[in-house]
Amino acid sequence: MFKKQALVWLSVILFVCLIFTFAACDADTHTVTYDKGNNAATGTAPETKKYGEGDKVTVADNPYSLDGYVFDGWKLEGSDKVYQLQDQFDMPAGDVKLVAQWAKAWEGHKLVSVADVLAQIPDEATDEIDYKYCIDGTVKSIDNATFGQMTLEDETGAISVYGTQSADGSLRYDAMDEKPVAGDYVVLFIQNIKNHLGKTKEINNAWIVHFEKPAAPSFDINDYTEVNVSTARGKSVGDKVLVEGVVARITYANGKKPNGFFLVDNTESIYVFDSQIAPQVNIGDRVKIAGARDNWILDTEKTNAAKFGYTGCIQLTDAHLVEKVSTGQAVDYTWVTETTVKEIMDTPASENITTTIYKVNALVKKVEGTGFINYYFDDIDGKTGSYAYTQCNGSDFDWLDEFDGKICTVYLSAINAKSSATGCLWRFVPIQVAYESYSFNEENAPQFALDYYAVDQFETVYRSDPALEVITSVGSELLGFENVTLSYASDNEASVRFDTADGKTVMHTGEAGSAQITITAEYKTYRATEKVTVTVEEKPEYNAVTVAEAIASTVDTEVTVKGIVGPSLVNKVGFYLIDDTGVIAVETTAEEMATVSIGDEVTIKGTRTNNNATQICLLDSTVLLNEYGEHEYSTATFIEGKTLAEVVALGQTVDCTTKVYVVEVEIKLVESKYYANIYVTDGDTELRLYCSGAGQYGFLKPYDGQRVTVELVMCNWNGKNYVGAVLSVTDSDEQKTVNQLNFNK
């Protein structure tokens, strides 16, 4: 009996112990619960487990799926901690909930924001960082259409993408037929990111895996009036037009980025300036463009343009690409006017011919500079013309190389006029060029001689006798003829007569009146004539002062001064006016320069000023009277006996800009791939000559490295530092060469 009771009590005690043991175990274990985190997620909850405090917990695999999203880890509820699959953590003292995190997805890759990317890039310069995610956003701009550099933006910010390519990596952006442009929604797969030079956080390379156009255009097409190109050209600035035509030529900005194109229909041509549309089109595409009619002038040139009545490049801006059909369609040039380069160049800037296309015969010339190449289009005389407008140092026109030195059929447009204080110069864009074995018809030789040589010799008004030796024979090696003879006859010899002696024919003027000059050109059996009317006026009298008196005049006063036209200014349009009393720089216009030659005796009117408080000169000068002549300019006030070091030291005083020093120096030419400068030196002291490039001192280049004597003046046009200007150079054989840079008469 006793044994039986003992066993019962023992069982009770053991049962109680077990109860307490299990109670103690439950008290020391905790549950990890997984939450799918979104009601739209589907799948079965992962197994929940209990862990003792301090146990290692291995995060379970994710069994859920959510359309359009990728799993982005388990977030510990109540904290910012996110665990990825198979991560471990120590079980805390309490139950844990892990909530599934979801990120927008593109084909299985996490879709990050701009802010996400920027947060991963250090603030200092770094090497590339692998970062294989997708990013989506709106293309704010295409910054380089060759490499697909773009600015991408979303609601968190904007970031530069250095380069993009097709989804499979086989095509660079510019080779893609269809590609995203500004305003498009795009998804990019990122390969790597970096901080470029510690200055620019950017996505270094990306694949375009998806893009789509906005659901609705960003403009109301009803605001635009549909017209042909000719009508669009005649609209007022700001008018909104809708035009259709064929892309004839694409233009490029620095870095060879497409920035616009010529649009042509069967009525006219016009330029469309838009760096976001230009990368989307190709020559031959038929497009419909909505844009605002505009006239463009560089801000720094507006004042000068206004003086000559130039209103700016006719173009369309704020443009939208409404339609595009890639047909490779031929451009309609049936409306184009056939003319000459000379006639284009002679067209006043006030007659705005910009962005209309002309057909000409032109000599294409490639001229290599320092760090750039210019392509010129000259008339068949080989000298009358202008250069192609480039923002790429000429690389955008390298397709012209095959035409270098050939007279070609050229469809040419003046895209703008470079406007300066001296005038407006048309600058060209070649639209289409073809070499067709140009052959000059010798029957046209007499008319050629008249148009390009004879007629342009004469002024319309003379106030003194020019004693002008006229051209009596014309030949052209380029065109293959020689000795077109020219003769002259006046219908009023009391006013204008031609004297022939010693094989020369010289025009003289006499009493006031008008005379019609008949010019006859003859070549073999061919003959042509032109008539020119000139007027002879009474010689006016001016109360002119000497150069020294002009220098001493009050600053910013108008003066009339008489002297001899001396050597050219450099990097300025003008010349040095010289008499027995002094030398002064004269700034004028190209039109005025065309009426004078070195050695002419002139009376001019200009504003005596100190340009930038340092350079004494006459500004806005006009020629009141040209008494011509072939006078030697006076050197009476030129200073000899100074060393170059002494002259440079004088460059601390204001009045040295009106002093000419005769010094012995060595010419030093410094050229590199991107620049060329020219100096004078005596071995110890070196002085840079004022110029935009050594090419402006072409007459000094043959003396590079040689010891010579120069007429040197100190100048300071920018108000910062004194540099040199050379009027002439005399070599060891006493041969003197004068700077004639600006003279073309």
SULTATA-V448598 format. One record per residue. N is the residue number from 1. PHI is phi in whole degrees, -180 to 180 (999 if undefined). Layout:
BEGIN
N;PHI  N;PHI
END
This chain:
BEGIN
1;999  2;-61  3;-63  4;-65  5;-64  6;-61  7;-64  8;-62  9;-62  10;-65  11;-63  12;-61  13;-64  14;-64  15;-63  16;-63  17;-63  18;-62  19;-59  20;-65  21;-64  22;-63  23;-63  24;-66  25;-63  26;-60  27;-69  28;-102  29;-115  30;-138  31;-106  32;-102  33;-111  34;-104  35;-118  36;-67  37;79  38;-157  39;-64  40;-84  41;-71  42;-117  43;135  44;-99  45;-60  46;-66  47;-62  48;-90  49;-134  50;-106  51;-133  52;-78  53;-56  54;91  55;-66  56;-80  57;-106  58;-99  59;-64  60;-73  61;-65  62;-89  63;-94  64;-92  65;-141  66;-144  67;-57  68;83  69;-135  70;-118  71;-67  72;-125  73;105  74;-103  75;-94  76;-71  77;-59  78;88  79;-145  80;-95  81;-75  82;-121  83;-102  84;-90  85;-56  86;72  87;-64  88;-123  89;-151  90;-82  91;-66  92;-80  93;-85  94;153  95;-70  96;-129  97;-117  98;-110  99;-107  100;-64  101;-106  102;-126  103;-120  104;-55  105;-125  106;-132  107;50  108;87  109;-101  110;-64  111;-100  112;-99  113;-98  114;-58  115;-62  116;-59  117;-66  118;-59  119;-67  120;-89  121;-99  122;-62  123;-76  124;-96  125;-63  126;-138  127;-73  128;-64  129;-113  130;-61  131;-156  132;-93  133;-137  134;-106  135;-133  136;-127  137;170  138;-105  139;-73  140;-77  141;-161  142;-97  143;-97  144;-151  145;-77  146;-75  147;-97  148;75  149;-67  150;-144  151;-107  152;-109  153;-135  154;-139  155;-69  156;-100  157;150  158;-135  159;-149  160;-85  161;-111  162;-64  163;-155  164;-134  165;-149  166;-66  167;-59  168;-94  169;77  170;-88  171;-126  172;-72  173;-50  174;-69  175;-92  176;-76  177;-68  178;-119  179;-150  180;-72  181;-134  182;-54  183;97  184;-82  185;-85  186;-139  187;-117  188;-118  189;-93  190;-89  191;-94  192;-156  193;-133  194;-165  195;-110  196;-73  197;58  198;70  199;-122  200;-127  201;-80  202;-151  203;-83  204;-80  205;-153  206;-154  207;-105  208;-85  209;-92  210;-167  211;-154  212;-151  213;-76  214;-58  215;-63  216;-136  217;-64  218;-87  219;-146  220;-102  221;-63  222;-69  223;-79  224;-111  225;-95  226;-79  227;-142  228;-83  229;-65  230;-59  231;-66  232;-60  233;-60  234;-85  235;-71  236;-80  237;-59  238;100  239;-64  240;-98  241;-130  242;-121  243;-126  244;-127  245;-174  246;-112  247;-72  248;-103  249;-159  250;-102  251;-107  252;-134  253;-100  254;-52  255;85  256;55  257;-93  258;-57  259;-130  260;176  261;-160  262;-89  263;-113  264;-130  265;-121  266;-89  267;-121  268;-173  269;-134  270;-153  271;-97  272;-108  273;-99  274;-164  275;-77  276;-95  277;-82  278;-53  279;-68  280;-90  281;-117  282;-129  283;-58  284;100  285;-68  286;-93  287;-131  288;-119  289;-121  290;-103  291;-159  292;-102  293;-66  294;-143  295;-123  296;-113  297;-137  298;-57  299;-53  300;-72  301;-109  302;-62  303;-63  304;-66  305;-60  306;-62  307;-65  308;-110  309;75  310;-88  311;-101  312;110  313;-65  314;-76  315;-159  316;-111  317;-128  318;47  319;-90  320;-133  321;-85  322;-86  323;-144  324;-148  325;-127  326;-86  327;-105  328;65  329;-69  330;-71  331;-81  332;-86  333;-111  334;-64  335;-86  336;-69  337;-83  338;-87  339;-148  340;-126  341;-60  342;-60  343;-66  344;-64  345;-64  346;-82  347;-71  348;-61  349;-63  350;-69  351;-92  352;-72  353;-101  354;-60  355;64  356;-91  357;-103  358;-123  359;-107  360;-139  361;-96  362;-141  363;-85  364;-88  365;-130  366;-96  367;-123  368;-84  369;-110  370;-90  371;83  372;-155  373;-130  374;-107  375;-116  376;-104  377;-123  378;-105  379;-68  380;-71  381;-81  382;81  383;-142  384;-93  385;173  386;-153  387;-112  388;-75  389;-77  390;-130  391;-115  392;-124  393;57  394;94  395;-66  396;-74  397;-117  398;-66  399;-67  400;-85  401;-55  402;-67  403;-101  404;-56  405;82  406;-114  407;-84  408;-121  409;-85  410;-128  411;-90  412;-129  413;-132  414;-83  415;-80  416;-164  417;-125  418;-70  419;-105  420;-134  421;-64  422;-93  423;144  424;-121  425;-117  426;-64  427;-123  428;-104  429;-127  430;-76  431;-92  432;-152  433;-132  434;-143  435;-94  436;-123  437;52  438;-55  439;-132  440;-81  441;-84  442;-64  443;-60  444;-89  445;-59  446;-61  447;-67  448;-58  449;-61  450;-67  451;-69  452;-102  453;-132  454;-71  455;-63  456;-72  457;-71  458;-103  459;-83  460;-83  461;-134  462;-124  463;-117  464;-158  465;-74  466;-80  467;45  468;-85  469;-78  470;-93  471;-77  472;-116  473;-149  474;-131  475;-139  476;-143  477;-66  478;-62  479;-95  480;84  481;-142  482;-147  483;62  484;-79  485;-88  486;-121  487;-131  488;-134  489;-141  490;-112  491;-90  492;-147  493;-73  494;-69  495;-99  496;-136  497;-138  498;-121  499;-108  500;-117  501;-158  502;54  503;76  504;-117  505;-115  506;-123  507;-90  508;-124  509;-111  510;-128  511;-74  512;-61  513;157  514;-118  515;-139  516;-102  517;-99  518;-101  519;-107  520;-115  521;-115  522;-133  523;-148  524;53  525;-99  526;-101  527;-147  528;-150  529;-135  530;-140  531;-117  532;-127  533;-104  534;-124  535;-118  536;-106  537;-110  538;-61  539;-67  540;-76  541;-109  542;-123  543;-86  544;-94  545;-100  546;-79  547;-62  548;-61  549;-68  550;-64  551;-61  552;-81  553;-67  554;-65  555;-60  556;66  557;-112  558;-84  559;-130  560;-113  561;-137  562;-116  563;-175  564;-103  565;-68  566;-103  567;-60  568;-73  569;-71  570;-121  571;65  572;-142  573;-93  574;159  575;-154  576;-94  577;-94  578;-133  579;-141  580;-71  581;-105  582;169  583;-137  584;-142  585;-77  586;-123  587;-98  588;-146  589;-109  590;-62  591;-64  592;-69  593;-61  594;-69  595;-100  596;-129  597;-135  598;-58  599;99  600;-67  601;-93  602;-130  603;-115  604;-126  605;-122  606;-159  607;-97  608;-72  609;-146  610;-109  611;-63  612;53  613;68  614;-129  615;-99  616;-77  617;-162  618;-109  619;-101  620;51  621;-85  622;-126  623;-89  624;-81  625;-151  626;-115  627;-98  628;55  629;93  630;-118  631;-80  632;-77  633;-71  634;-73  635;-113  636;-60  637;-98  638;-69  639;-104  640;-110  641;92  642;-91  643;-87  644;-61  645;-60  646;-68  647;-65  648;-62  649;-63  650;-71  651;-71  652;-107  653;-114  654;-70  655;-78  656;-72  657;-76  658;-115  659;-114  660;-111  661;-113  662;-99  663;-134  664;-93  665;-146  666;-112  667;-83  668;-128  669;-103  670;-119  671;-125  672;-137  673;-65  674;-114  675;-157  676;-145  677;-124  678;-133  679;-132  680;-117  681;-147  682;-114  683;101  684;-109  685;-110  686;-129  687;-130  688;-78  689;-90  690;-72  691;-171  692;-89  693;177  694;-61  695;-60  696;-72  697;-113  698;-56  699;-71  700;-93  701;-57  702;-63  703;-100  704;-55  705;85  706;-101  707;-87  708;-140  709;-110  710;-123  711;-93  712;-120  713;-125  714;-88  715;-132  716;-151  717;-77  718;-96  719;72  720;-114  721;-151  722;-85  723;-130  724;-101  725;-139  726;-103  727;-85  728;-157  729;-133  730;-121  731;-89  732;-67  733;-93  734;64  735;-89  736;-103  737;-121  738;-102  739;-69  740;-117  741;-47  742;-90  743;-92  744;-133  745;-80
END
